[in-house]
Amino acid sequence: THIDDIQEDIIFDDKINDILHYINYHLNEDLSLETLSSRFYTSKYHLLRQFKKHTGYTLHNYIHQKRLMTAKKLLRDGNRILKVCQECGFNDYSNFIRSFSRAFGIPPKKYARQFNEKC
């Protein structure tokens, strides 16, 4: 029946869930494919395929988006831009500025100022 079809589409994978949890709590660390595949004892190719299958995102895209969303929150909370850059795992300050501006259409400094002036 129709309900059974929906249930089969929802696939939960413990390893992918563990990887997502690890990424979310280690954004400021090395989250390269090499690091994750060795930490979770899986081949790089298998990890990429399974991650995309279960999340709908490429591994790189998920990590990048997660870092940017976390950066937004930290900036709203009044953290300094350099600290946010480091805490979110952007190793290069100018790369962070470019990525943030491209993703949200506003530089991090201007974004942060919107919230800090209102307080």
N, C-alpha and C positions, 0 to 999 in steps of 0.2 A: 504494500500500500504506500500511499504518499508519505506518511509519517515515518515509515521504515527507511525510505530513501533519504530523508532529511538526516536521520540519525547516523546513517552510514557516511554522510558527507562530513560530519563533525568528527575529526580524528584528533585524539589527544596523544601526545607523545611525551613520556617522562623526561627523556634526554633533552629534547628541545625546550621543555619547560625549565629544566635545570640550567640550560645555557642562557635562556632569557633572564632568569633570576640572577645568574652570575653577571651578565652584562649590566643589568640595572644597578647592581651594587658595586661594580668595579669600573665605572665609566672613565675614571682618571688613570686607569692602567692600560697596559698594552692589550688590545683586544683584536690582534691580528688573527687571520685565519690559522696561521701556524700555531699560535699560542692556544687558541680555543680547541683546535683539533687534537693537540697533544694533551691538553688538560682533560678533555672529555673522551679520550681514547677512541677516536674515530678518524677515518680518512678525511682529508680536506674536501674531496669531491663529494663524498657521502654527506658530510656536514652541510655543504652548500645546498645540495639537492633537498635534503630533509628540511632544512631551515626554511627554504622557499616554499616547499610543499605545505608545511604546517603553519607558517605565519603569513604567507603571501608577499613577504619582503625578501630582498636579497640580504644577506648578512651585513654587508657593508652599509647598505641603505638604512637598515634598521638601527645600527649603531650610530650612524651619523645623525639620523632624525632624533634618536633618544638623547644624544648629547646636546643637540640644539634646543630641544624642549626643556631639558634640565637647565640649560643656560638661561633661557627666558625666565624660568621660575626663580633662579638665583639672583638674576638682575632685578626682578620685581621685589625681591626680599632685601635689596639694598647692598648686595655684595659688590665689591670692586671688580672691574672688568678683567683685570689680570688674574685675580683669584678665580673668577668664573671660568676663564679660559683654561686654567690649569686643572681645576676640579672636574671639568667636563672632558678632559683628555685631549684637548686640542694642543698639540705640541708646539704649534707655531702661532704666535699672536696675530700676525697679519692674515693668516689663513682663517683664523677664528672670525676676525672682523668681516672678511669677505664672505665666508659661509653664512654667518648670521644675517648680514645685509641682503644677500641673495635670497635666503629662505624667507625672511620676514619683511623685506622691502624697507628696512630702517636700520641704521647702524646701532650697535649695542649701547653706545653712550647715550644716544638720543632716546632710545627705548627706555633705558634705566631712568633717565631724567624725568620722563613722564610720570613715573611712579614715585620718585623721591621728592619731587616738588609738591605733590599732592598731600604728602604726609605732614 
